[in-house]
Amino acid sequence: MLTRGQPEASNSKDLTLRDYQSGVISQIYNRFDSGNVSVLLYAPTGAGKTIIAAKIIADWENQGKRVLFLVHRGKLVHQTREKLSTYFGIEPSVIWRDFFQPDYAKRVQIAMLQTLQNRELPPDIDLVILDEAHTGSYYKIWQKIMLRYSGGIVALSKTKFLGLSASPWRSKTDQGYCQFFQAVIRAPNPKELIEMGHLCRARQFGYTGLIDESKLRVVDGEFTEDSMRSVCTPALNQEIIQRYLQRDSQLERKLIAFCASVEQARNLAEQFCSAGVRAECIVGETPEEERDRIFQDYNQGKIQLISSVGVLCEGFDEPSVSAVLVCRPVKSKALWVQMNGRGLRPFVGKEDCWFLDFCGNIKRLGLPTDTFAIDLCPGNKIKGTPPEPIPTKECDECKSWVAAYEKICPHCGHVFGSDKNKVKATKRKFEEILSPEQQKQFRFLKVRAVNAYNKCKSIDNLDGLFYEQFNYNPPVDWYDGLIFENNSINWEINVQHYWRYLLEITPNPGSKAAREQIQGLIKREFKSAIQDATEHFQKLFAQDGLSPQELDFRVAERISSLISYKSWWTILELNSPPDADYLDFAYRQCRFKYESRFALKPEVLLAQMELIGIAIAEGLEYHSQDVKVIEKSIATIRHAIQHQSFSFVKSFVGRLSSTAKLRVWNGLTRAEKLAYRRWQENNSVELKEDEDISQTAINPISKVEVKPLNYCDDGINRDKIFQILNGEGNRTHTAVNSENSAQVMHPPNLTIFPERTAYTPTPVIENPNPENFQVGEKVASNKPDSPAYHWCGRITRMHPTNPEVCYVNYPERKTLLNLNATEISCRLEDLRRI
């Protein structure tokens, strides 16, 4: 019997076993010492199963004992020989067809199971190790081997038997391993190995509805080849490639793909090649020389994808794999684990591996890193183990797959009800599927981001907080829609809310560096929406016959416009801040426009009107300042800029309210603004809070006193207008905790704004009523693209202060748009008599 703690062979190379590897070896020896003659070792892919086996072989060989190591894949022969030679200086005999000349006199024999079926077994073996025991143990030759070396009674055998497997489960419910092995030793599970840093992190993406699962038939615990072939078609491959390229448009990852048939595997490789991805296919009949060439080209980066049916499931240990495509339905738990295990090995520069499921397997079998119970005998249930698999459910809102215990969808913030709704098998959105640990990590990120937004606090250190907690940086695309719902309809509106929040929390927001930082955060939060908009504009402008350079310029120009900051008067579709009296008219014009355009889209209408309400609120505050104080402030700052006393300007402006700053800024000339901007860029040091501005070269013309925000010098009842125009919804908040969803609503007013055009009064029109309209006349719009062009209205009254505007009663607003208010303000020049 082998003594525990036996020193390694003297010719071994530098090899330091991981603690758990030494631990499982000791447990195996304990089992043998206690009387067990056959033991099954479960070691997930990446746990170092071959290293463990090589160390055990070296221990036995060092004591003069003979070992037979059995495999059923050619790559496993090469891997084991390489490990024994590199780390222990052992050159084994190999029994494998005509590739090697075996030497039965050597103490270590490596043999292919298929070859041994037609060969004489090596004599006097003390230890038999069966690799990939979940498969090899059901070869007829394995039972012959056990009977031969045990003398016919396994329980009394002097020869020991050790099985190795990363997926010890059988598809057939009446099959197990208790007839072969007496005990199970477990290495750490995949989640534990990820925490230890021995496996990379996993990210799961699911896409259901691509195949008709009703056509699938199950025989002996697995889907039949014919039924899978009927749904795994070239059309499915085309859809798979399209979806993958949407996720990895720059082709930055190295892929392997698992298919249902040789035909599908070959077709998938061909279609990927046509899409610009260098791809090869390996199937069972691929010669060994050809396989070795493909594996070498893949390792060297000459090809990006290998497609196969089952060849890659076992013995393929290429650590650079960073994306696993499961392009077939899977019923077998062992096969599912084997497939996904190919991508978890760590590699230089590899932060995670993507698992892309196109056939609903995650719903059926669970997440790739789930932990499953191991039963030697069929039908046994082990107490204390988690259910297998962890159930999943579909989000009603975004159609992504998440763990069944989630109360809030981590992708879209949808709150699940107590009853699960029945889902239709329709094409759904491609989303990341998070493990329970990732869900906690994502929630950690989201809760802090949303709470910081609501409290108007900085989130600059969010990456650092996440790293301190979880020891890695969060994936960049976890920030995509982190604060706001990923709503493709209203995202442009949310951009403006986010701008206002970022300007509030960013020091010196007018500087170039601050603007670049804000733009980066905008692009990060709305990444998917920007990508969708980019694709839309590319298709739209491609119809104009533009050159590639012109097309790129037009698209970039439109995207830049969508994500740029818009002042309150720009939101109201004006070129400059209007007079206070004009706010009412501007609001009604916008409301009429959006009610007409989005009458059948209430979600869009509400979102648009919420933004209009905020614009009106900012406009009212803008005009609530004392005009004389603003004029004195402009004169003081202009005088300081002329004398280049910019430090004084900075200190002076810092004591103004946000709206006063805006009005003062709009009162300066462009040259004065540019001069101050240049000084800001060259002098980014912040002014100390206790710095005395009286020591500067220029003193203020007079003491500036800003009126309170509810003061309105022009007679506008600000509070009343707020109630009429915005109700309770001019500003909203988000409530976030671990139990409820994050519903983001909108921030307070700005502290300071980016540069805008100077304030210019509304131009006076010489003849504001060219058609000489009178109260009581029947009119309609003279704009053919307006719904009111075909309506019949009556002028009810003229605007009391603006001669360009009248009020028209349109009954159609009630009958067609279901609106209670039928009166709308209109420009007289936009009307015609009927």
Secondary structure, DSSP 8 states (H G I E B T S, - for coil): ---TT----TT--S----HHHHHHHHHHHHHHHTT-SEEEEE--TTS-HHHHHHHHHHHHHHTT--EEEEESSHHHHHHHHHHHHHHH----EEESTTTS---TTSSEEEEEHHHHTTS---SS-SEEEESSHHHHTTSHHHHHHHHHHHTT-GGG-SSEEEEEES----SSTT--STTT-SEEEE---HHHHHHHTSS-EEEEEE--SSS-GGG--EETTEE-HHHHHHHS-HHHHHHHHHHHHHH-TT--S-EEEE-SSHHHHHHHHHHHHHTT--EEE--TTS-HHHHHHHHHHHHTTS-SEEEESSGGGSS---TT--EEEE-S----HHHHHHHHHTT-S--TT--EEEEEESSSHHHHH--TT------SSTT---TT---SS--EEE-TTT--EEETT-SB-TTT--B--SS-----------EEE--HHHHHHHHHHHHHHHHHHHTT---TTHHHHHHHHHSS---GGGGTTSSS---TTTHHHHHHHHHHHHHHHSSSTTSHHHHHHHHHHHHHHTHHHHHHHHHHHHHHHHTTT--HHHHHHHHHHHHHHHHS---HHHHTT-SS---TTHHHHHHHHHHHHHHHHSTT-HHHHHHHHHHHHHHHHHHHHHTTS-HHHHHHHHHHHHHHHHTT-HHHHHHHHTTS-HHHHHHHHHHS-HHHHHHHHHHHHH------TT--GGGSSS--SS------TT--TTS--HHHHHHHHHTT-SS------SSS----------S--------------S-S-TT---TT-EEEES-TTSGGGG--EEEEEE-SS-TTEEEEE-THHHHTT--S--EEEEEGGGEEE-
